[in-house]
Amino acid sequence: MMPLSMANSNEKVMIFKTGGNSEVKKHLGDIGFVPGTVLSVISQHSGDVIVNLKESHLAITKDLAQKIIVNLVN
């Protein structure tokens, strides 16, 4: 397990859990970052992490990405 911020470009990962206070967890859930979801890391640029999540590209800050714990998917 590792924070999403540590994943490399082109890696596929599954969300294990999200951290932070209840407001942060709700925000992450509202935009699709929920445990069990598989996503692909597109790139990391200027501290932001860009992912492909449910057919959409989303950019999140490094701070938020550090609160998302993921496992690599083969």
N, CA, C and O atoms as a Tripos MOL2 file, in Angstrom:
@<TRIPOS>MOLECULE
protein
  296   295    74     0     0
PROTEIN
NO_CHARGES

@<TRIPOS>ATOM
      1 N           0.8460   -1.1820    0.0000 N.3       1 MET1
      2 CA          0.0000    0.0000    0.0000 C.3       1 MET1
      3 C           0.8850    1.2360    0.0000 C.2       1 MET1
      4 O           1.9930    1.2340    0.5370 O.2       1 MET1
      5 N           0.3680    2.2900   -0.6160 N.am      2 MET2
      6 CA          1.0980    3.5510   -0.6890 C.3       2 MET2
      7 C           0.1010    4.6690   -0.9680 C.2       2 MET2
      8 O          -1.0150    4.4120   -1.4190 O.2       2 MET2
      9 N           0.5030    5.9080   -0.7000 N.am      3 PRO3
     10 CA         -0.3600    7.0260   -1.0780 C.3       3 PRO3
     11 C          -0.3980    7.1600   -2.6010 C.2       3 PRO3
     12 O           0.5790    6.8410   -3.2790 O.2       3 PRO3
     13 N          -1.4980    7.6190   -3.1240 N.am      4 LEU4
     14 CA         -1.6290    7.8400   -4.5640 C.3       4 LEU4
     15 C          -0.5300    8.7610   -5.0840 C.2       4 LEU4
     16 O          -0.1040    8.6310   -6.2310 O.2       4 LEU4
     17 N          -0.0740    9.6760   -4.2620 N.am      5 SER5
     18 CA          0.9770   10.6150   -4.6740 C.3       5 SER5
     19 C           2.2860    9.9110   -5.0090 C.2       5 SER5
     20 O           3.1400   10.4950   -5.6760 O.2       5 SER5
     21 N           2.4670    8.6610   -4.5580 N.am      6 MET6
     22 CA          3.6930    7.9050   -4.8210 C.3       6 MET6
     23 C           3.5900    7.0190   -6.0650 C.2       6 MET6
     24 O           4.5930    6.4540   -6.5020 O.2       6 MET6
     25 N           2.4050    6.8900   -6.6330 N.am      7 ALA7
     26 CA          2.2250    6.0450   -7.8140 C.3       7 ALA7
     27 C           2.8640    6.7090   -9.0310 C.2       7 ALA7
     28 O           2.8840    7.9340   -9.1530 O.2       7 ALA7
     29 N           3.3800    5.8800   -9.9180 N.am      8 ASN8
     30 CA          4.0210    6.3700  -11.1340 C.3       8 ASN8
     31 C           3.0280    6.4940  -12.2730 C.2       8 ASN8
     32 O           1.9550    5.8910  -12.2470 O.2       8 ASN8
     33 N           3.3940    7.2780  -13.2660 N.am      9 SER9
     34 CA          2.5720    7.4040  -14.4690 C.3       9 SER9
     35 C           2.3580    6.0300  -15.0870 C.2       9 SER9
     36 O           3.2450    5.1770  -15.0510 O.2       9 SER9
     37 N           1.1870    5.8250  -15.6470 N.am     10 ASN10
     38 CA          0.7870    4.5900  -16.3260 C.3      10 ASN10
     39 C           0.5710    3.4050  -15.3860 C.2      10 ASN10
     40 O           0.4200    2.2760  -15.8540 O.2      10 ASN10
     41 N           0.5520    3.6340  -14.0770 N.am     11 GLU11
     42 CA          0.2450    2.5480  -13.1490 C.3      11 GLU11
     43 C          -1.2590    2.5000  -12.8940 C.2      11 GLU11
     44 O          -1.9270    3.5300  -12.8020 O.2      11 GLU11
     45 N          -1.7670    1.2860  -12.7830 N.am     12 LYS12
     46 CA         -3.1720    1.0770  -12.4370 C.3      12 LYS12
     47 C          -3.2060    0.7190  -10.9600 C.2      12 LYS12
     48 O          -2.4590   -0.1470  -10.5050 O.2      12 LYS12
     49 N          -4.0770    1.3910  -10.2160 N.am     13 VAL13
     50 CA         -4.1670    1.1780   -8.7770 C.3      13 VAL13
     51 C          -5.6250    1.0430   -8.3470 C.2      13 VAL13
     52 O          -6.5400    1.4860   -9.0400 O.2      13 VAL13
     53 N          -5.8160    0.4190   -7.1840 N.am     14 MET14
     54 CA         -7.1460    0.3280   -6.5810 C.3      14 MET14
     55 C          -7.1130    1.0720   -5.2570 C.2      14 MET14
     56 O          -6.1820    0.9160   -4.4670 O.2      14 MET14
     57 N          -8.1330    1.8780   -5.0250 N.am     15 ILE15
     58 CA         -8.2110    2.6430   -3.7830 C.3      15 ILE15
     59 C          -8.5170    1.6960   -2.6260 C.2      15 ILE15
     60 O          -9.4920    0.9460   -2.6630 O.2      15 ILE15
     61 N          -7.6680    1.7430   -1.5990 N.am     16 PHE16
     62 CA         -7.8520    0.9340   -0.3990 C.3      16 PHE16
     63 C          -8.6510    1.7110    0.6450 C.2      16 PHE16
     64 O          -9.6080    1.1930    1.2200 O.2      16 PHE16
     65 N          -8.2460    2.9630    0.8820 N.am     17 LYS17
     66 CA         -8.9740    3.8090    1.8270 C.3      17 LYS17
     67 C          -8.6120    5.2660    1.5740 C.2      17 LYS17
     68 O          -7.6190    5.5750    0.9150 O.2      17 LYS17
     69 N          -9.4390    6.1470    2.1120 N.am     18 THR18
     70 CA         -9.1520    7.5790    2.0570 C.3      18 THR18
     71 C          -9.0000    8.0890    3.4800 C.2      18 THR18
     72 O          -9.6340    7.5840    4.4060 O.2      18 THR18
     73 N          -8.1570    9.0900    3.6410 N.am     19 GLY19
     74 CA         -7.9100    9.6600    4.9570 C.3      19 GLY19
     75 C          -8.3610   11.1020    5.0240 C.2      19 GLY19
     76 O          -9.0060   11.6150    4.1090 O.2      19 GLY19
     77 N          -8.0130   11.7410    6.1140 N.am     20 GLY20
     78 CA         -8.4150   13.1250    6.3200 C.3      20 GLY20
     79 C          -9.6580   13.2050    7.1830 C.2      20 GLY20
     80 O         -10.1960   12.1930    7.6320 O.2      20 GLY20
     81 N         -10.1010   14.4320    7.4040 N.am     21 ASN21
     82 CA        -11.3040   14.6160    8.2210 C.3      21 ASN21
     83 C         -12.5530   14.2430    7.4180 C.2      21 ASN21
     84 O         -12.4570   13.9260    6.2330 O.2      21 ASN21
     85 N         -13.6960   14.2810    8.0470 N.am     22 SER22
     86 CA        -14.9300   13.8450    7.3910 C.3      22 SER22
     87 C         -15.2530   14.6930    6.1650 C.2      22 SER22
     88 O         -15.8090   14.1820    5.1930 O.2      22 SER22
     89 N         -14.9160   15.9720    6.1970 N.am     23 GLU23
     90 CA        -15.1680   16.8470    5.0480 C.3      23 GLU23
     91 C         -14.3160   16.4240    3.8470 C.2      23 GLU23
     92 O         -14.8030   16.3900    2.7170 O.2      23 GLU23
     93 N         -13.0580   16.1060    4.0940 N.am     24 VAL24
     94 CA        -12.1560   15.6620    3.0200 C.3      24 VAL24
     95 C         -12.6340   14.3310    2.4520 C.2      24 VAL24
     96 O         -12.6790   14.1560    1.2340 O.2      24 VAL24
     97 N         -12.9920   13.3910    3.3260 N.am     25 LYS25
     98 CA        -13.4730   12.0900    2.8660 C.3      25 LYS25
     99 C         -14.7420   12.2330    2.0320 C.2      25 LYS25
    100 O         -14.9020   11.5520    1.0190 O.2      25 LYS25
    101 N         -15.6390   13.1150    2.4540 N.am     26 LYS26
    102 CA        -16.8730   13.3400    1.6920 C.3      26 LYS26
    103 C         -16.5510   13.9250    0.3330 C.2      26 LYS26
    104 O         -17.1090   13.4890   -0.6750 O.2      26 LYS26
    105 N         -15.6590   14.9070    0.2870 N.am     27 HIS27
    106 CA        -15.2730   15.5220   -0.9850 C.3      27 HIS27
    107 C         -14.6750   14.4730   -1.9250 C.2      27 HIS27
    108 O         -15.0510   14.4020   -3.0950 O.2      27 HIS27
    109 N         -13.7500   13.6620   -1.4170 N.am     28 LEU28
    110 CA        -13.1360   12.6290   -2.2510 C.3      28 LEU28
    111 C         -14.1810   11.6360   -2.7530 C.2      28 LEU28
    112 O         -14.1540   11.2360   -3.9170 O.2      28 LEU28
    113 N         -15.0950   11.2420   -1.8780 N.am     29 GLY29
    114 CA        -16.1650   10.3330   -2.2850 C.3      29 GLY29
    115 C         -17.0700   10.9430   -3.3400 C.2      29 GLY29
    116 O         -17.4860   10.2630   -4.2780 O.2      29 GLY29
    117 N         -17.3750   12.2240   -3.1850 N.am     30 ASP30
    118 CA        -18.2490   12.9140   -4.1380 C.3      30 ASP30
    119 C         -17.6540   12.9620   -5.5400 C.2      30 ASP30
    120 O         -18.3920   12.9640   -6.5260 O.2      30 ASP30
    121 N         -16.3220   13.0000   -5.6390 N.am     31 ILE31
    122 CA        -15.7000   13.0630   -6.9670 C.3      31 ILE31
    123 C         -15.2320   11.6870   -7.4520 C.2      31 ILE31
    124 O         -14.5610   11.5830   -8.4780 O.2      31 ILE31
    125 N         -15.5890   10.6300   -6.7080 N.am     32 GLY32
    126 CA        -15.3620    9.2730   -7.1900 C.3      32 GLY32
    127 C         -14.2290    8.4950   -6.5600 C.2      32 GLY32
    128 O         -13.9860    7.3500   -6.9400 O.2      32 GLY32
    129 N         -13.5290    9.0860   -5.6050 N.am     33 PHE33
    130 CA        -12.4230    8.3950   -4.9450 C.3      33 PHE33
    131 C         -12.9480    7.6170   -3.7390 C.2      33 PHE33
    132 O         -12.9130    8.1010   -2.6080 O.2      33 PHE33
    133 N         -13.4370    6.4020   -4.0030 N.am     34 VAL34
    134 CA        -13.9860    5.5590   -2.9460 C.3      34 VAL34
    135 C         -13.2560    4.2160   -2.9410 C.2      34 VAL34
    136 O         -12.7980    3.7580   -3.9870 O.2      34 VAL34
    137 N         -13.1450    3.5810   -1.7720 N.am     35 PRO35
    138 CA        -12.4650    2.2880   -1.6970 C.3      35 PRO35
    139 C         -13.0370    1.2840   -2.6960 C.2      35 PRO35
    140 O         -14.2500    1.1920   -2.8850 O.2      35 PRO35
    141 N         -12.1290    0.5340   -3.3300 N.am     36 GLY36
    142 CA        -12.5210   -0.4650   -4.3190 C.3      36 GLY36
    143 C         -12.4850    0.0360   -5.7460 C.2      36 GLY36
    144 O         -12.5290   -0.7650   -6.6800 O.2      36 GLY36
    145 N         -12.4050    1.3380   -5.9370 N.am     37 THR37
    146 CA        -12.3690    1.9170   -7.2770 C.3      37 THR37
    147 C         -10.9820    1.7440   -7.8870 C.2      37 THR37
    148 O          -9.9680    1.9940   -7.2340 O.2      37 THR37
    149 N         -10.9510    1.3120   -9.1480 N.am     38 VAL38
    150 CA         -9.6940    1.1750   -9.8830 C.3      38 VAL38
    151 C          -9.5240    2.4070  -10.7640 C.2      38 VAL38
    152 O         -10.4670    2.8560  -11.4160 O.2      38 VAL38
    153 N          -8.3050    2.9450  -10.7710 N.am     39 LEU39
    154 CA         -8.0030    4.1070  -11.6050 C.3      39 LEU39
    155 C          -6.6030    3.9770  -12.1660 C.2      39 LEU39
    156 O          -5.7990    3.1790  -11.6830 O.2      39 LEU39
    157 N          -6.3140    4.7690  -13.1940 N.am     40 SER40
    158 CA         -4.9830    4.7940  -13.7980 C.3      40 SER40
    159 C          -4.3650    6.1550  -13.5720 C.2      40 SER40
    160 O          -5.0270    7.1830  -13.7150 O.2      40 SER40
    161 N          -3.0900    6.1560  -13.2190 N.am     41 VAL41
    162 CA         -2.3600    7.4110  -13.0610 C.3      41 VAL41
    163 C          -1.8880    7.8380  -14.4430 C.2      41 VAL41
    164 O          -1.1580    7.1020  -15.1070 O.2      41 VAL41
    165 N          -2.2990    9.0190  -14.8760 N.am     42 ILE42
    166 CA         -1.8950    9.5390  -16.1810 C.3      42 ILE42
    167 C          -0.5410   10.2210  -16.0540 C.2      42 ILE42
    168 O           0.3870    9.9160  -16.8030 O.2      42 ILE42
    169 N          -0.4310   11.1390  -15.1100 N.am     43 SER43
    170 CA          0.8420   11.8390  -14.9120 C.3      43 SER43
    171 C           0.8120   12.5970  -13.5990 C.2      43 SER43
    172 O          -0.2230   12.7270  -12.9440 O.2      43 SER43
    173 N           1.9800   13.0880  -13.2430 N.am     44 GLN44
    174 CA          2.1070   13.9980  -12.1110 C.3      44 GLN44
    175 C           2.7730   15.2480  -12.6590 C.2      44 GLN44
    176 O           3.8330   15.1740  -13.2800 O.2      44 GLN44
    177 N           2.1500   16.3930  -12.4270 N.am     45 HIS45
    178 CA          2.6330   17.6330  -13.0200 C.3      45 HIS45
    179 C           2.5240   18.7630  -12.0020 C.2      45 HIS45
    180 O           1.4350   19.0590  -11.5090 O.2      45 HIS45
    181 N           3.6290   19.3780  -11.6970 N.am     46 SER46
    182 CA          3.6720   20.5130  -10.7640 C.3      46 SER46
    183 C           3.0160   20.1870   -9.4210 C.2      46 SER46
    184 O           2.3670   21.0400   -8.8150 O.2      46 SER46
    185 N           3.1900   18.9560   -8.9700 N.am     47 GLY47
    186 CA          2.6220   18.5660   -7.6870 C.3      47 GLY47
    187 C           1.2300   17.9790   -7.7780 C.2      47 GLY47
    188 O           0.7930   17.2880   -6.8580 O.2      47 GLY47
    189 N           0.5180   18.2420   -8.8750 N.am     48 ASP48
    190 CA         -0.8120   17.6700   -9.0540 C.3      48 ASP48
    191 C          -0.6990   16.2560   -9.6150 C.2      48 ASP48
    192 O           0.2510   15.9350  -10.3290 O.2      48 ASP48
    193 N          -1.6680   15.4270   -9.2900 N.am     49 VAL49
    194 CA         -1.7310   14.0710   -9.8210 C.3      49 VAL49
    195 C          -2.9390   14.0110  -10.7490 C.2      49 VAL49
    196 O          -4.0550   14.3520  -10.3550 O.2      49 VAL49
    197 N          -2.7080   13.5740  -11.9830 N.am     50 ILE50
    198 CA         -3.7800   13.4700  -12.9670 C.3      50 ILE50
    199 C          -4.0900   11.9930  -13.1610 C.2      50 ILE50
    200 O          -3.2030   11.1920  -13.4530 O.2      50 ILE50
    201 N          -5.3650   11.6460  -12.9940 N.am     51 VAL51
    202 CA         -5.7780   10.2470  -13.0800 C.3      51 VAL51
    203 C          -6.9250   10.0810  -14.0660 C.2      51 VAL51
    204 O          -7.6440   11.0290  -14.3810 O.2      51 VAL51
    205 N          -7.0730    8.8560  -14.5430 N.am     52 ASN52
    206 CA         -8.2230    8.4760  -15.3460 C.3      52 ASN52
    207 C          -9.1280    7.6740  -14.4210 C.2      52 ASN52
    208 O          -8.7890    6.5650  -14.0080 O.2      52 ASN52
    209 N         -10.2660    8.2400  -14.1070 N.am     53 LEU53
    210 CA        -11.2070    7.6440  -13.1620 C.3      53 LEU53
    211 C         -12.5830    7.6100  -13.8060 C.2      53 LEU53
    212 O         -13.1770    8.6540  -14.0760 O.2      53 LEU53
    213 N         -13.0860    6.4090  -14.0510 N.am     54 LYS54
    214 CA        -14.4200    6.2430  -14.6440 C.3      54 LYS54
    215 C         -14.5640    7.0530  -15.9290 C.2      54 LYS54
    216 O         -15.5090    7.8260  -16.0830 O.2      54 LYS54
    217 N         -13.6230    6.8700  -16.8460 N.am     55 GLU55
    218 CA        -13.6600    7.5020  -18.1700 C.3      55 GLU55
    219 C         -13.4710    9.0180  -18.1410 C.2      55 GLU55
    220 O         -13.7490    9.6880  -19.1360 O.2      55 GLU55
    221 N         -13.0110    9.5620  -17.0380 N.am     56 SER56
    222 CA        -12.7550   11.0010  -16.9320 C.3      56 SER56
    223 C         -11.3420   11.2370  -16.4260 C.2      56 SER56
    224 O         -10.8180   10.4630  -15.6240 O.2      56 SER56
    225 N         -10.7340   12.3100  -16.9020 N.am     57 HIS57
    226 CA         -9.4390   12.7280  -16.3670 C.3      57 HIS57
    227 C          -9.6930   13.7340  -15.2560 C.2      57 HIS57
    228 O         -10.4070   14.7180  -15.4470 O.2      57 HIS57
    229 N          -9.1040   13.4790  -14.0970 N.am     58 LEU58
    230 CA         -9.2440   14.3710  -12.9530 C.3      58 LEU58
    231 C          -7.8670   14.7440  -12.4420 C.2      58 LEU58
    232 O          -6.9610   13.9100  -12.4260 O.2      58 LEU58
    233 N          -7.7050   15.9820  -12.0280 N.am     59 ALA59
    234 CA         -6.4570   16.4270  -11.4040 C.3      59 ALA59
    235 C          -6.7570   16.7510   -9.9490 C.2      59 ALA59
    236 O          -7.7170   17.4550   -9.6340 O.2      59 ALA59
    237 N          -5.9120   16.2200   -9.0690 N.am     60 ILE60
    238 CA         -6.0430   16.5410   -7.6500 C.3      60 ILE60
    239 C          -4.6900   16.9930   -7.1290 C.2      60 ILE60
    240 O          -3.6480   16.6540   -7.6890 O.2      60 ILE60
    241 N          -4.7200   17.7490   -6.0710 N.am     61 THR61
    242 CA         -3.4740   18.2540   -5.4970 C.3      61 THR61
    243 C          -2.6830   17.1200   -4.8500 C.2      61 THR61
    244 O          -3.2320   16.0760   -4.4960 O.2      61 THR61
    245 N          -1.3920   17.3510   -4.7080 N.am     62 LYS62
    246 CA         -0.5390   16.3580   -4.0500 C.3      62 LYS62
    247 C          -1.0220   16.1090   -2.6260 C.2      62 LYS62
    248 O          -0.9820   14.9760   -2.1460 O.2      62 LYS62
    249 N          -1.4790   17.1610   -1.9460 N.am     63 ASP63
    250 CA         -1.9730   17.0250   -0.5770 C.3      63 ASP63
    251 C          -3.1460   16.0440   -0.5120 C.2      63 ASP63
    252 O          -3.1880   15.1830    0.3670 O.2      63 ASP63
    253 N          -4.0970   16.1720   -1.4400 N.am     64 LEU64
    254 CA         -5.2250   15.2360   -1.4660 C.3      64 LEU64
    255 C          -4.7610   13.8390   -1.8590 C.2      64 LEU64
    256 O          -5.2230   12.8470   -1.2960 O.2      64 LEU64
    257 N          -3.8470   13.7600   -2.8250 N.am     65 ALA65
    258 CA         -3.3530   12.4590   -3.2880 C.3      65 ALA65
    259 C          -2.6570   11.6980   -2.1630 C.2      65 ALA65
    260 O          -2.6610   10.4670   -2.1500 O.2      65 ALA65
    261 N          -2.0660   12.4200   -1.2270 N.am     66 GLN66
    262 CA         -1.4120   11.7680   -0.0950 C.3      66 GLN66
    263 C          -2.4240   11.1560    0.8700 C.2      66 GLN66
    264 O          -2.0640   10.3010    1.6790 O.2      66 GLN66
    265 N          -3.6650   11.5770    0.7950 N.am     67 LYS67
    266 CA         -4.7120   11.0670    1.6810 C.3      67 LYS67
    267 C          -5.4270    9.8500    1.0910 C.2      67 LYS67
    268 O          -6.2890    9.2600    1.7430 O.2      67 LYS67
    269 N          -5.0720    9.4740   -0.1420 N.am     68 ILE68
    270 CA         -5.7000    8.3350   -0.8130 C.3      68 ILE68
    271 C          -4.6960    7.1820   -0.8260 C.2      68 ILE68
    272 O          -3.6550    7.2630   -1.4770 O.2      68 ILE68
    273 N          -5.0160    6.1190   -0.1100 N.am     69 ILE69
    274 CA         -4.1230    4.9630   -0.0090 C.3      69 ILE69
    275 C          -4.5560    3.9290   -1.0520 C.2      69 ILE69
    276 O          -5.7280    3.5580   -1.1310 O.2      69 ILE69
    277 N          -3.5850    3.4720   -1.8520 N.am     70 VAL70
    278 CA         -3.8880    2.5860   -2.9740 C.3      70 VAL70
    279 C          -3.0020    1.3420   -2.9580 C.2      70 VAL70
    280 O          -1.9640    1.3010   -2.2970 O.2      70 VAL70
    281 N          -3.4420    0.3370   -3.7010 N.am     71 ASN71
    282 CA         -2.6650   -0.8740   -3.9770 C.3      71 ASN71
    283 C          -2.4750   -0.9620   -5.4840 C.2      71 ASN71
    284 O          -3.3690   -0.5900   -6.2440 O.2      71 ASN71
    285 N          -1.3170   -1.4500   -5.9220 N.am     72 LEU72
    286 CA         -1.0890   -1.6650   -7.3470 C.3      72 LEU72
    287 C          -1.9710   -2.7920   -7.8500 C.2      72 LEU72
    288 O          -2.2160   -3.7660   -7.1380 O.2      72 LEU72
    289 N          -2.4510   -2.6580   -9.0870 N.am     73 VAL73
    290 CA         -3.2520   -3.6810   -9.7470 C.3      73 VAL73
    291 C          -2.4310   -4.1920  -10.9250 C.2      73 VAL73
    292 O          -1.8840   -3.4000  -11.6920 O.2      73 VAL73
    293 N          -2.3460   -5.5020  -11.0680 N.am     74 ASN74
    294 CA         -1.5710   -6.0700  -12.1880 C.3      74 ASN74
    295 C          -2.3530   -6.0380  -13.4690 C.2      74 ASN74
    296 O          -1.8550   -6.4750  -14.5070 O.2      74 ASN74
@<TRIPOS>BOND
     1     1     2 1
     2     2     3 1
     3     3     4 2
     4     3     5 am
     5     5     6 1
     6     6     7 1
     7     7     8 2
     8     7     9 am
     9     9    10 1
    10    10    11 1
    11    11    12 2
    12    11    13 am
    13    13    14 1
    14    14    15 1
    15    15    16 2
    16    15    17 am
    17    17    18 1
    18    18    19 1
    19    19    20 2
    20    19    21 am
    21    21    22 1
    22    22    23 1
    23    23    24 2
    24    23    25 am
    25    25    26 1
    26    26    27 1
    27    27    28 2
    28    27    29 am
    29    29    30 1
    30    30    31 1
    31    31    32 2
    32    31    33 am
    33    33    34 1
    34    34    35 1
    35    35    36 2
    36    35    37 am
    37    37    38 1
    38    38    39 1
    39    39    40 2
    40    39    41 am
    41    41    42 1
    42    42    43 1
    43    43    44 2
    44    43    45 am
    45    45    46 1
    46    46    47 1
    47    47    48 2
    48    47    49 am
    49    49    50 1
    50    50    51 1
    51    51    52 2
    52    51    53 am
    53    53    54 1
    54    54    55 1
    55    55    56 2
    56    55    57 am
    57    57    58 1
    58    58    59 1
    59    59    60 2
    60    59    61 am
    61    61    62 1
    62    62    63 1
    63    63    64 2
    64    63    65 am
    65    65    66 1
    66    66    67 1
    67    67    68 2
    68    67    69 am
    69    69    70 1
    70    70    71 1
    71    71    72 2
    72    71    73 am
    73    73    74 1
    74    74    75 1
    75    75    76 2
    76    75    77 am
    77    77    78 1
    78    78    79 1
    79    79    80 2
    80    79    81 am
    81    81    82 1
    82    82    83 1
    83    83    84 2
    84    83    85 am
    85    85    86 1
    86    86    87 1
    87    87    88 2
    88    87    89 am
    89    89    90 1
    90    90    91 1
    91    91    92 2
    92    91    93 am
    93    93    94 1
    94    94    95 1
    95    95    96 2
    96    95    97 am
    97    97    98 1
    98    98    99 1
    99    99   100 2
   100    99   101 am
   101   101   102 1
   102   102   103 1
   103   103   104 2
   104   103   105 am
   105   105   106 1
   106   106   107 1
   107   107   108 2
   108   107   109 am
   109   109   110 1
   110   110   111 1
   111   111   112 2
   112   111   113 am
   113   113   114 1
   114   114   115 1
   115   115   116 2
   116   115   117 am
   117   117   118 1
   118   118   119 1
   119   119   120 2
   120   119   121 am
   121   121   122 1
   122   122   123 1
   123   123   124 2
   124   123   125 am
   125   125   126 1
   126   126   127 1
   127   127   128 2
   128   127   129 am
   129   129   130 1
   130   130   131 1
   131   131   132 2
   132   131   133 am
   133   133   134 1
   134   134   135 1
   135   135   136 2
   136   135   137 am
   137   137   138 1
   138   138   139 1
   139   139   140 2
   140   139   141 am
   141   141   142 1
   142   142   143 1
   143   143   144 2
   144   143   145 am
   145   145   146 1
   146   146   147 1
   147   147   148 2
   148   147   149 am
   149   149   150 1
   150   150   151 1
   151   151   152 2
   152   151   153 am
   153   153   154 1
   154   154   155 1
   155   155   156 2
   156   155   157 am
   157   157   158 1
   158   158   159 1
   159   159   160 2
   160   159   161 am
   161   161   162 1
   162   162   163 1
   163   163   164 2
   164   163   165 am
   165   165   166 1
   166   166   167 1
   167   167   168 2
   168   167   169 am
   169   169   170 1
   170   170   171 1
   171   171   172 2
   172   171   173 am
   173   173   174 1
   174   174   175 1
   175   175   176 2
   176   175   177 am
   177   177   178 1
   178   178   179 1
   179   179   180 2
   180   179   181 am
   181   181   182 1
   182   182   183 1
   183   183   184 2
   184   183   185 am
   185   185   186 1
   186   186   187 1
   187   187   188 2
   188   187   189 am
   189   189   190 1
   190   190   191 1
   191   191   192 2
   192   191   193 am
   193   193   194 1
   194   194   195 1
   195   195   196 2
   196   195   197 am
   197   197   198 1
   198   198   199 1
   199   199   200 2
   200   199   201 am
   201   201   202 1
   202   202   203 1
   203   203   204 2
   204   203   205 am
   205   205   206 1
   206   206   207 1
   207   207   208 2
   208   207   209 am
   209   209   210 1
   210   210   211 1
   211   211   212 2
   212   211   213 am
   213   213   214 1
   214   214   215 1
   215   215   216 2
   216   215   217 am
   217   217   218 1
   218   218   219 1
   219   219   220 2
   220   219   221 am
   221   221   222 1
   222   222   223 1
   223   223   224 2
   224   223   225 am
   225   225   226 1
   226   226   227 1
   227   227   228 2
   228   227   229 am
   229   229   230 1
   230   230   231 1
   231   231   232 2
   232   231   233 am
   233   233   234 1
   234   234   235 1
   235   235   236 2
   236   235   237 am
   237   237   238 1
   238   238   239 1
   239   239   240 2
   240   239   241 am
   241   241   242 1
   242   242   243 1
   243   243   244 2
   244   243   245 am
   245   245   246 1
   246   246   247 1
   247   247   248 2
   248   247   249 am
   249   249   250 1
   250   250   251 1
   251   251   252 2
   252   251   253 am
   253   253   254 1
   254   254   255 1
   255   255   256 2
   256   255   257 am
   257   257   258 1
   258   258   259 1
   259   259   260 2
   260   259   261 am
   261   261   262 1
   262   262   263 1
   263   263   264 2
   264   263   265 am
   265   265   266 1
   266   266   267 1
   267   267   268 2
   268   267   269 am
   269   269   270 1
   270   270   271 1
   271   271   272 2
   272   271   273 am
   273   273   274 1
   274   274   275 1
   275   275   276 2
   276   275   277 am
   277   277   278 1
   278   278   279 1
   279   279   280 2
   280   279   281 am
   281   281   282 1
   282   282   283 1
   283   283   284 2
   284   283   285 am
   285   285   286 1
   286   286   287 1
   287   287   288 2
   288   287   289 am
   289   289   290 1
   290   290   291 1
   291   291   292 2
   292   291   293 am
   293   293   294 1
   294   294   295 1
   295   295   296 2
@<TRIPOS>SUBSTRUCTURE
     1 MET1         2 RESIDUE 1 A MET
     2 MET2         6 RESIDUE 1 A MET
     3 PRO3        10 RESIDUE 1 A PRO
     4 LEU4        14 RESIDUE 1 A LEU
     5 SER5        18 RESIDUE 1 A SER
     6 MET6        22 RESIDUE 1 A MET
     7 ALA7        26 RESIDUE 1 A ALA
     8 ASN8        30 RESIDUE 1 A ASN
     9 SER9        34 RESIDUE 1 A SER
    10 ASN10       38 RESIDUE 1 A ASN
    11 GLU11       42 RESIDUE 1 A GLU
    12 LYS12       46 RESIDUE 1 A LYS
    13 VAL13       50 RESIDUE 1 A VAL
    14 MET14       54 RESIDUE 1 A MET
    15 ILE15       58 RESIDUE 1 A ILE
    16 PHE16       62 RESIDUE 1 A PHE
    17 LYS17       66 RESIDUE 1 A LYS
    18 THR18       70 RESIDUE 1 A THR
    19 GLY19       74 RESIDUE 1 A GLY
    20 GLY20       78 RESIDUE 1 A GLY
    21 ASN21       82 RESIDUE 1 A ASN
    22 SER22       86 RESIDUE 1 A SER
    23 GLU23       90 RESIDUE 1 A GLU
    24 VAL24       94 RESIDUE 1 A VAL
    25 LYS25       98 RESIDUE 1 A LYS
    26 LYS26      102 RESIDUE 1 A LYS
    27 HIS27      106 RESIDUE 1 A HIS
    28 LEU28      110 RESIDUE 1 A LEU
    29 GLY29      114 RESIDUE 1 A GLY
    30 ASP30      118 RESIDUE 1 A ASP
    31 ILE31      122 RESIDUE 1 A ILE
    32 GLY32      126 RESIDUE 1 A GLY
    33 PHE33      130 RESIDUE 1 A PHE
    34 VAL34      134 RESIDUE 1 A VAL
    35 PRO35      138 RESIDUE 1 A PRO
    36 GLY36      142 RESIDUE 1 A GLY
    37 THR37      146 RESIDUE 1 A THR
    38 VAL38      150 RESIDUE 1 A VAL
    39 LEU39      154 RESIDUE 1 A LEU
    40 SER40      158 RESIDUE 1 A SER
    41 VAL41      162 RESIDUE 1 A VAL
    42 ILE42      166 RESIDUE 1 A ILE
    43 SER43      170 RESIDUE 1 A SER
    44 GLN44      174 RESIDUE 1 A GLN
    45 HIS45      178 RESIDUE 1 A HIS
    46 SER46      182 RESIDUE 1 A SER
    47 GLY47      186 RESIDUE 1 A GLY
    48 ASP48      190 RESIDUE 1 A ASP
    49 VAL49      194 RESIDUE 1 A VAL
    50 ILE50      198 RESIDUE 1 A ILE
    51 VAL51      202 RESIDUE 1 A VAL
    52 ASN52      206 RESIDUE 1 A ASN
    53 LEU53      210 RESIDUE 1 A LEU
    54 LYS54      214 RESIDUE 1 A LYS
    55 GLU55      218 RESIDUE 1 A GLU
    56 SER56      222 RESIDUE 1 A SER
    57 HIS57      226 RESIDUE 1 A HIS
    58 LEU58      230 RESIDUE 1 A LEU
    59 ALA59      234 RESIDUE 1 A ALA
    60 ILE60      238 RESIDUE 1 A ILE
    61 THR61      242 RESIDUE 1 A THR
    62 LYS62      246 RESIDUE 1 A LYS
    63 ASP63      250 RESIDUE 1 A ASP
    64 LEU64      254 RESIDUE 1 A LEU
    65 ALA65      258 RESIDUE 1 A ALA
    66 GLN66      262 RESIDUE 1 A GLN
    67 LYS67      266 RESIDUE 1 A LYS
    68 ILE68      270 RESIDUE 1 A ILE
    69 ILE69      274 RESIDUE 1 A ILE
    70 VAL70      278 RESIDUE 1 A VAL
    71 ASN71      282 RESIDUE 1 A ASN
    72 LEU72      286 RESIDUE 1 A LEU
    73 VAL73      290 RESIDUE 1 A VAL
    74 ASN74      294 RESIDUE 1 A ASN
